[in-house]
Amino acid sequence: MTPAPPRTDRGRLLLVLALATLVTVFTATVPLLRDWFDLRVYYGSIDNWVHHGGRIYDYRVPGTTYGFTYPPFAAVVMLPMALLDLHTAIAAALLLNLAALVLVLRLLAGPAWRRHGWYGWALTACALALFEPLRDTLSFGQVNLLLLALVLTDAALLATGRTRWAGVGIGLAAAIKLTPALFIGLLLVARRWRAAAVATVVALGATALAASADPEASRFYWTEALWDTSRVGRLGYVSNQSLQGILARLGEPDRAVWAAAVLLVLGVWALRARRAVAAGDWTAAFALTGLAACLVSPITWVHHLVWLLPSFAVLIRTGHARIAGALYVVLCTSVVWLWFDDASGVDGFLGSNTYAWITLGLLLWLPAGQQPPDRRTGSRSTSTTTAAPSPVAPTISPASVQPESASSGTAAATAGGVFAAGGAAALDASSEPTGSTRLPALNPQSSSERASSYTADPPPS
């Protein structure tokens, strides 16, 4: 029988302190920290470019063959690092990522953000600290949370009918990293022509700005570096949880097979995303797009899977909190690293691709356009503190927007928006993943095959 959650503030404080201690011990002792490797790549590339007259894409992290792999505009955005020392840059990146995480949770939670007191959000923070894509993003110094925040800001603008600036966030995200460009495709599928045009113009304008700053770097990236996946890493490395990664772990990937799989996934995505938009469910539409982008990208490292967070919000909103919790726990376990050395056989095929199977399953099954289940109202609370939201993902409310007319293509959203009115009841604290989540007894590396020490042939992010 599952023990009841504490119902007094003192009991809740003790539980939070216990969980925070477990999480702290876990993150401090289990070799999962990545030593800010990706941030060191960014910092070294900018320093080499600005202070030593070198080229952006020539820099390599000492002792490795890995350097900058993003579009040139990403380097332009990172130019302020040239004014900082490395440790200050690390601190700034950590603060920016935490701020982006708060914004992401705020956008997904909607009005529920204010409904769940300190206890609920403390539990959420403890659980998020165990989520492998998130902890990797923070300890690598990665940019994916910042891009997710930009994209979800556009989702909020579209859902609430404030479409004047819709598309700017998506355009900037696509200029910094190519994966979010699929969200421009979502705007086209949804017939949001103005937002799609804004996103495209912003992305092209940012790219042109980078080209004016360093024409040679832009030429090299768009004609050579972009097409050379070896600069990013080995396709068959276990952290690559994309369709290409699945095929590469089976053997030498066939381009025709991969292209067919990508087209099939994009077809499913377009169909489901359009239905979600027609039902006014922008949260689900953006969640489905994040899932599809992770699958079709040639390389999707584990830390890229922060794009799954909106899917957990959709699951909870539509009454599938137990499923969300189970999937979330799996994504906390680092289970794919059990096949770090050998992904052969049936067990290797199934186990080494666990996160990719979760992503594919969510793309096929994620509820879209559904209202949350009816809940009883007027029940008496046994505590003065509001029930905690599930730490597996923020609780969000049903979409209140109306389906868009296919002929008009105009936004038809109420002021409440997709993140607005209503409210989903929180999960019982007894169903929450905690610091006791069991991880495999091994020394998992990362998307770049490095932690506190390097292994052979580590790919970069």
C-alpha positions as CSV (number, residue, x, y, z in Angstrom):
1,M,0.0,0.0,0.0
2,T,1.4,3.4,-1.0
3,P,2.0,5.7,2.0
4,A,-0.1,8.9,2.1
5,P,1.7,12.1,1.4
6,P,2.4,14.4,4.3
7,R,-0.4,16.8,5.1
8,T,1.2,19.3,7.4
9,D,3.7,22.0,6.4
10,R,6.3,20.6,8.7
11,G,5.9,17.1,7.2
12,R,6.1,18.6,3.7
13,L,9.2,20.6,4.6
14,L,10.9,17.4,5.9
15,L,10.0,15.5,2.7
16,V,11.3,18.3,0.5
17,L,14.6,18.5,2.5
18,A,15.0,14.7,2.3
19,L,14.4,14.6,-1.4
20,A,16.7,17.6,-2.0
21,T,19.4,15.8,0.0
22,L,19.0,12.6,-2.1
23,V,19.1,14.5,-5.4
24,T,22.1,16.5,-4.3
25,V,24.0,13.4,-3.2
26,F,23.0,11.6,-6.4
27,T,24.2,14.4,-8.7
28,A,27.4,15.0,-6.7
29,T,28.5,11.3,-6.6
30,V,27.1,9.6,-9.7
31,P,29.5,10.3,-12.6
32,L,26.9,12.0,-14.8
33,L,28.3,15.6,-14.8
34,R,29.7,16.7,-18.2
35,D,32.1,19.3,-17.0
36,W,30.5,22.0,-19.2
37,F,32.0,20.4,-22.3
38,D,29.7,22.0,-24.8
39,L,30.1,25.4,-23.2
40,R,33.9,25.0,-23.4
41,V,33.4,24.4,-27.1
42,Y,31.4,27.6,-27.5
43,Y,33.8,29.6,-25.3
44,G,36.9,28.4,-27.0
45,S,35.5,29.1,-30.5
46,I,34.4,32.6,-29.6
47,D,37.7,33.3,-27.9
48,N,39.7,32.0,-30.9
49,W,37.6,34.1,-33.3
50,V,37.6,37.4,-31.3
51,H,40.9,37.4,-29.5
52,H,43.2,35.4,-31.7
53,G,42.0,36.1,-35.2
54,G,41.1,32.5,-35.9
55,R,38.1,31.0,-37.7
56,I,35.1,29.9,-35.8
57,Y,35.0,26.4,-37.2
58,D,38.8,25.8,-36.9
59,Y,38.9,25.7,-33.1
60,R,39.1,22.3,-31.4
61,V,38.8,21.5,-27.7
62,P,42.3,20.6,-26.5
63,G,42.8,16.8,-26.6
64,T,39.8,16.2,-28.8
65,T,38.8,16.7,-32.5
66,Y,35.6,18.6,-31.7
67,G,34.7,22.2,-32.3
68,F,31.8,24.5,-33.1
69,T,28.9,22.8,-35.1
70,Y,26.1,25.3,-35.0
71,P,25.2,27.9,-37.7
72,P,27.2,31.1,-37.7
73,F,24.4,33.1,-36.1
74,A,24.8,31.0,-33.0
75,A,28.4,32.3,-32.7
76,V,27.1,35.9,-33.1
77,V,24.6,35.4,-30.3
78,M,27.4,34.0,-28.1
79,L,29.8,37.0,-28.7
80,P,29.3,38.4,-25.2
81,M,31.3,35.4,-23.9
82,A,34.4,37.1,-25.3
83,L,34.1,39.7,-22.5
84,L,34.0,37.0,-19.8
85,D,36.4,34.5,-18.3
86,L,35.4,30.8,-18.5
87,H,34.1,30.5,-15.0
88,T,31.9,33.6,-15.3
89,A,30.6,32.3,-18.7
90,I,29.7,29.0,-17.0
91,A,27.8,30.8,-14.2
92,A,26.0,33.0,-16.8
93,A,25.0,29.9,-18.9
94,L,23.7,28.2,-15.8
95,L,21.6,31.2,-14.8
96,L,20.3,31.6,-18.3
97,N,19.3,27.9,-18.5
98,L,17.5,28.1,-15.1
99,A,15.7,31.2,-16.2
100,A,14.6,29.5,-19.4
101,L,13.4,26.5,-17.5
102,V,11.3,28.7,-15.3
103,L,9.8,30.4,-18.4
104,V,9.1,27.0,-20.0
105,L,7.3,25.8,-16.8
106,R,5.4,29.1,-16.6
107,L,4.2,28.8,-20.2
108,L,3.2,25.2,-19.8
109,A,1.5,25.5,-16.4
110,G,-0.6,28.6,-17.2
111,P,-2.8,29.8,-14.3
112,A,-1.8,26.6,-12.3
113,W,1.6,28.4,-11.9
114,R,0.1,30.4,-9.0
115,R,-2.1,27.6,-7.6
116,H,0.5,25.2,-6.3
117,G,2.5,26.6,-3.4
118,W,6.1,26.2,-2.5
119,Y,5.6,22.5,-1.8
120,G,4.4,21.6,-5.2
121,W,7.2,23.5,-7.0
122,A,9.8,22.2,-4.6
123,L,8.8,18.7,-5.5
124,T,8.9,19.6,-9.2
125,A,12.4,21.0,-8.9
126,C,13.6,17.8,-7.2
127,A,12.1,15.7,-10.0
128,L,13.4,17.8,-12.8
129,A,16.9,17.6,-11.4
130,L,16.7,13.8,-12.1
131,F,15.4,14.1,-15.7
132,E,18.4,13.0,-17.8
133,P,17.9,15.4,-20.7
134,L,17.6,18.3,-18.3
135,R,20.6,17.5,-16.1
136,D,22.7,16.9,-19.2
137,T,21.6,20.2,-20.7
138,L,22.6,22.0,-17.5
139,S,25.9,20.2,-17.0
140,F,26.9,20.5,-20.7
141,G,26.0,24.2,-20.8
142,Q,23.7,23.4,-23.7
143,V,21.3,25.8,-25.5
144,N,18.2,23.6,-25.9
145,L,16.2,25.0,-23.0
146,L,16.7,28.5,-24.4
147,L,15.5,27.4,-27.8
148,L,12.5,25.6,-26.2
149,A,11.6,28.8,-24.3
150,L,11.7,30.9,-27.6
151,V,9.5,28.4,-29.4
152,L,6.9,28.1,-26.5
153,T,6.7,31.9,-26.3
154,D,5.5,31.8,-29.9
155,A,3.0,29.1,-29.0
156,A,1.6,31.3,-26.2
157,L,1.3,34.2,-28.6
158,L,-0.6,32.1,-31.2
159,A,-2.8,30.6,-28.6
160,T,-3.9,33.9,-27.1
161,G,-4.4,35.7,-30.5
162,R,-1.4,38.1,-30.0
163,T,0.0,37.2,-33.4
164,R,1.8,40.4,-34.2
165,W,5.1,39.0,-32.9
166,A,4.4,35.4,-33.4
167,G,7.2,33.7,-35.4
168,V,10.0,35.8,-34.0
169,G,11.0,33.2,-31.4
170,I,10.8,30.3,-33.9
171,G,12.9,32.3,-36.4
172,L,15.6,33.1,-33.9
173,A,15.7,29.5,-32.7
174,A,16.0,28.1,-36.2
175,A,18.9,30.5,-37.0
176,I,20.7,29.4,-33.9
177,K,20.2,25.6,-34.4
178,L,18.5,23.9,-37.4
179,T,16.3,21.5,-35.5
180,P,13.6,24.1,-34.5
181,A,13.1,24.9,-38.2
182,L,10.4,22.3,-38.3
183,F,8.3,24.6,-36.2
184,I,8.1,26.9,-39.3
185,G,6.7,23.8,-41.0
186,L,4.1,23.7,-38.2
187,L,3.0,27.2,-39.0
188,L,2.6,26.3,-42.6
189,V,0.6,23.2,-41.8
190,A,-1.6,25.3,-39.5
191,R,-2.0,27.9,-42.2
192,R,-0.6,30.7,-40.0
193,W,0.9,32.4,-43.1
194,R,1.9,35.6,-41.4
195,A,3.6,33.9,-38.5
196,A,5.4,31.5,-40.9
197,A,6.5,34.5,-43.0
198,V,7.8,36.3,-39.9
199,A,9.7,33.2,-38.7
200,T,11.3,32.8,-42.1
201,V,12.3,36.4,-42.5
202,V,13.7,36.5,-39.0
203,A,15.7,33.3,-39.6
204,L,17.0,34.5,-43.0
205,G,17.8,38.0,-41.6
206,A,19.7,36.5,-38.7
207,T,21.6,34.2,-41.1
208,A,22.4,37.2,-43.3
209,L,23.7,39.2,-40.3
210,A,26.0,36.4,-39.4
211,A,27.2,36.2,-43.0
212,S,28.0,39.9,-42.9
213,A,30.0,39.4,-39.7
214,D,32.1,36.6,-41.1
215,P,31.4,35.7,-44.7
216,E,34.1,32.9,-44.8
217,A,32.6,31.1,-41.8
218,S,29.1,31.3,-43.3
219,R,30.4,29.9,-46.6
220,F,32.2,27.1,-44.9
221,Y,29.2,26.1,-42.7
222,W,26.5,26.1,-45.4
223,T,28.6,24.4,-48.1
224,E,30.8,22.0,-46.0
225,A,30.3,21.7,-42.3
226,L,26.5,21.3,-42.4
227,W,26.8,18.2,-44.6
228,D,29.6,16.6,-42.6
229,T,27.9,14.6,-39.8
230,S,31.3,13.4,-38.6
231,R,31.9,16.8,-37.2
232,V,29.0,16.3,-34.8
233,G,29.7,12.7,-33.8
234,R,29.2,9.0,-34.6
235,L,25.7,8.2,-35.8
236,G,25.7,4.9,-34.0
237,Y,26.7,6.3,-30.6
238,V,24.1,5.2,-28.0
239,S,23.2,8.8,-27.1
240,N,21.9,9.4,-30.6
241,Q,18.2,8.7,-30.1
242,S,16.9,9.6,-33.6
243,L,15.8,7.4,-36.5
244,Q,19.3,7.7,-37.9
245,G,20.7,6.5,-34.6
246,I,18.4,3.4,-34.6
247,L,19.4,2.5,-38.1
248,A,23.1,3.1,-37.4
249,R,23.2,0.8,-34.5
250,L,21.8,-1.9,-36.7
251,G,24.7,-1.5,-39.1
252,E,25.7,0.9,-41.9
253,P,22.6,3.1,-42.3
254,D,21.0,3.0,-45.8
255,R,20.2,6.6,-46.9
256,A,17.1,5.4,-48.8
257,V,15.7,3.6,-45.7
258,W,16.4,6.6,-43.5
259,A,14.7,9.0,-46.0
260,A,11.7,6.7,-46.2
261,A,11.4,6.6,-42.4
262,V,11.8,10.4,-42.2
263,L,9.0,10.9,-44.7
264,L,6.7,8.5,-42.9
265,V,7.3,10.3,-39.6
266,L,6.8,13.7,-41.1
267,G,3.5,12.5,-42.7
268,V,2.2,11.3,-39.3
269,W,3.4,14.5,-37.7
270,A,1.7,16.7,-40.3
271,L,-1.6,14.9,-40.0
272,R,-1.7,14.9,-36.2
273,A,-0.4,18.4,-35.9
274,R,-3.0,19.8,-38.2
275,R,-5.8,18.0,-36.3
276,A,-4.4,19.4,-33.0
277,V,-4.5,23.0,-34.5
278,A,-8.0,22.5,-35.9
279,A,-9.1,21.6,-32.4
280,G,-7.4,24.7,-31.0
281,D,-4.8,22.6,-29.1
282,W,-1.5,24.5,-29.7
283,T,0.2,22.8,-26.8
284,A,-0.3,19.4,-28.4
285,A,0.7,20.8,-31.9
286,F,4.0,22.2,-30.6
287,A,4.6,19.0,-28.5
288,L,4.1,16.8,-31.6
289,T,6.5,19.0,-33.6
290,G,9.2,18.7,-30.9
291,L,8.8,15.0,-31.0
292,A,9.0,14.8,-34.8
293,A,12.0,17.1,-34.9
294,C,13.9,14.8,-32.5
295,L,13.1,11.8,-34.6
296,V,14.0,13.2,-38.0
297,S,17.1,15.0,-37.1
298,P,20.2,13.0,-38.1
299,I,21.6,13.3,-34.6
300,T,19.5,13.7,-31.4
301,W,21.6,13.5,-28.3
302,V,19.9,12.7,-25.0
303,H,20.1,16.3,-23.9
304,H,18.1,17.3,-27.0
305,L,15.1,15.5,-25.5
306,V,14.1,18.5,-23.3
307,W,11.8,18.9,-26.3
308,L,9.7,16.1,-24.8
309,L,8.6,18.3,-21.8
310,P,5.5,19.8,-23.6
311,S,4.4,16.2,-24.2
312,F,4.4,15.4,-20.5
313,A,2.3,18.5,-19.9
314,V,-0.3,17.3,-22.5
315,L,-0.4,13.9,-20.9
316,I,-1.2,15.3,-17.5
317,R,-3.7,17.8,-18.8
318,T,-5.6,15.0,-20.6
319,G,-5.8,12.7,-17.6
320,H,-2.8,10.4,-18.4
321,A,-0.7,11.3,-15.4
322,R,0.3,7.8,-14.6
323,I,1.6,7.2,-18.1
324,A,3.5,10.5,-17.9
325,G,5.0,9.5,-14.6
326,A,6.1,6.1,-15.9
327,L,7.7,7.5,-19.0
328,Y,9.3,10.3,-17.0
329,V,10.9,7.8,-14.6
330,V,12.4,5.8,-17.5
331,L,13.9,9.1,-18.8
332,C,15.5,9.6,-15.4
333,T,17.2,6.2,-15.4
334,S,19.9,6.6,-18.0
335,V,18.9,3.1,-19.1
336,V,20.2,3.4,-22.7
337,W,23.8,3.5,-21.3
338,L,23.5,-0.2,-20.4
339,W,24.2,-0.8,-24.1
340,F,27.1,1.7,-24.3
341,D,29.6,-0.9,-25.4
342,D,27.4,-3.3,-27.3
343,A,23.9,-2.6,-28.8
344,S,23.7,-5.8,-30.8
345,G,21.0,-8.4,-30.5
346,V,17.3,-8.0,-29.8
347,D,17.9,-6.6,-26.3
348,G,20.3,-4.1,-27.8
349,F,17.9,-3.1,-30.4
350,L,15.1,-2.6,-27.9
351,G,17.1,-1.2,-25.0
352,S,19.6,1.0,-26.6
353,N,16.8,2.9,-28.4
354,T,14.5,3.2,-25.4
355,Y,14.3,7.0,-25.5
356,A,13.7,6.9,-29.3
357,W,10.8,4.4,-28.7
358,I,9.3,6.7,-26.2
359,T,9.6,9.6,-28.6
360,L,8.0,7.6,-31.4
361,G,5.2,6.3,-29.2
362,L,4.3,9.8,-28.0
363,L,4.2,11.0,-31.7
364,L,1.8,8.2,-32.5
365,W,-0.3,8.3,-29.4
366,L,-0.1,11.7,-27.7
367,P,-3.7,12.9,-27.0
368,A,-4.3,16.0,-29.2
369,G,-7.3,18.2,-29.1
370,Q,-8.8,16.5,-26.1
371,Q,-10.3,18.3,-23.1
372,P,-9.2,17.2,-19.6
373,P,-11.5,14.7,-17.9
374,D,-14.4,16.0,-15.8
375,R,-13.3,16.5,-12.2
376,R,-15.4,16.9,-9.1
377,T,-15.6,20.4,-7.7
378,G,-16.3,21.7,-4.3
379,S,-14.5,19.0,-2.3
380,R,-13.1,20.0,1.0
381,S,-9.3,20.4,1.4
382,T,-7.7,18.7,4.3
383,S,-4.8,21.1,4.2
384,T,-4.2,24.8,3.8
385,T,-1.7,24.2,1.1
386,T,-2.8,23.5,-2.4
387,A,-2.1,20.0,-3.8
388,A,1.3,19.7,-5.4
389,P,1.6,19.6,-9.1
390,S,3.2,16.5,-10.6
391,P,6.9,16.8,-10.7
392,V,7.0,14.7,-13.9
393,A,5.7,17.7,-15.8
394,P,3.8,20.9,-15.1
395,T,0.1,20.7,-14.9
396,I,-1.5,22.7,-17.6
397,S,-5.1,23.6,-18.5
398,P,-7.2,22.7,-21.5
399,A,-7.1,24.8,-24.6
400,S,-9.8,27.4,-24.8
401,V,-9.1,28.4,-28.3
402,Q,-11.5,27.8,-31.2
403,P,-10.7,25.8,-34.3
404,E,-9.3,28.0,-37.0
405,S,-11.1,28.4,-40.3
406,A,-9.0,26.7,-43.0
407,S,-10.0,29.4,-45.5
408,S,-9.2,32.4,-43.4
409,G,-6.0,31.3,-41.7
410,T,-6.5,33.8,-38.9
411,A,-5.9,33.2,-35.3
412,A,-9.0,32.2,-33.4
413,A,-8.0,32.1,-29.8
414,T,-9.6,33.5,-26.7
415,A,-7.6,35.5,-24.2
416,G,-7.2,32.4,-22.1
417,G,-5.2,30.7,-24.7
418,V,-3.9,27.2,-24.8
419,F,-2.2,27.7,-21.5
420,A,-5.2,29.1,-19.8
421,A,-8.4,28.7,-17.9
422,G,-9.7,25.6,-16.1
423,G,-7.3,23.6,-14.1
424,A,-6.0,20.0,-13.9
425,A,-5.9,18.4,-10.5
426,A,-2.4,17.6,-9.4
427,L,-1.0,14.2,-9.0
428,D,-0.8,12.6,-5.6
429,A,2.7,13.0,-4.2
430,S,2.9,9.3,-3.8
431,S,3.1,8.8,-7.5
432,E,6.1,11.2,-7.9
433,P,9.5,10.0,-8.9
434,T,12.1,10.8,-6.2
435,G,15.7,10.7,-5.6
436,S,15.3,6.9,-5.0
437,T,14.8,6.3,-8.7
438,R,17.2,3.5,-9.5
439,L,19.9,4.0,-12.1
440,P,22.0,1.4,-13.7
441,A,25.3,0.7,-12.0
442,L,27.6,2.0,-14.7
443,N,29.6,5.0,-15.7
444,P,27.3,6.5,-18.3
445,Q,28.9,9.1,-20.5
446,S,26.9,11.6,-22.5
447,S,25.9,12.7,-25.9
448,S,29.5,13.7,-26.4
449,E,30.9,10.5,-24.8
450,R,32.6,12.4,-22.0
451,A,32.0,13.0,-18.4
452,S,34.8,13.6,-16.0
453,S,37.0,11.6,-18.2
454,Y,37.0,10.8,-22.0
455,T,36.3,7.6,-23.8
456,A,37.4,6.7,-27.3
457,D,36.0,8.7,-30.1
458,P,33.6,11.1,-28.2
459,P,31.3,13.1,-30.5
460,P,30.4,16.7,-29.7
461,S,26.9,18.0,-29.1
